[in-house]
């Protein structure tokens, strides 16, 4: 599902593998049946250890993302270190809040 900042109504994107039809208006339909609710979920894991699961109701900006990371990631890494896990690598995708300069710092 996709949500445009200018249009608060989430939409489902139906597309064929053919790139020409990827963004064709006939393949974009309003989201229905969910009452317009939307929620982001963030989680962190390593092997069989699951870190915190965080539910966020707001839009995810770089500032929201950094705040969520600073509150939740260090305690999980501390637990991993206490369990003897020393080679911890944090990996994320290229979402805009993840890839901003301030987030990378």
Secondary structure, 3 states (H helix, E strand, C coil): CEEECCEEEEEEECCCCCHHHCCCHHHEEECCCCCCCCCEEEEEEECCEEEEEEEECCCCCHHHHHHHHHHHHHHHHHHHHHCCCCCCCCCCCCCHHHHCHHHHC
